């Protein structure tokens, strides 16, 4: 919240204690973001591209997830990230 700048190739990782459906919104976020919804197997199961700044509409994972990674809008396309890709946490 209140994000006005996100350095290039960085992100915000939301870590949840249990896997379940999640919803995000862009309230008080002033930049466009791509949202990557990641399940317990570290697989990207949904990508929401270019979430609009300050939008109050809920963005649902629609499936159970354990993590949500927010990156600058357009980065998922730039890096050719697609459904089924893995996020490896070291």
Helices and strands as residue ranges (DSSP letters): E 11-24, E 33-38, E 44-51, E 59-72, H 75-78
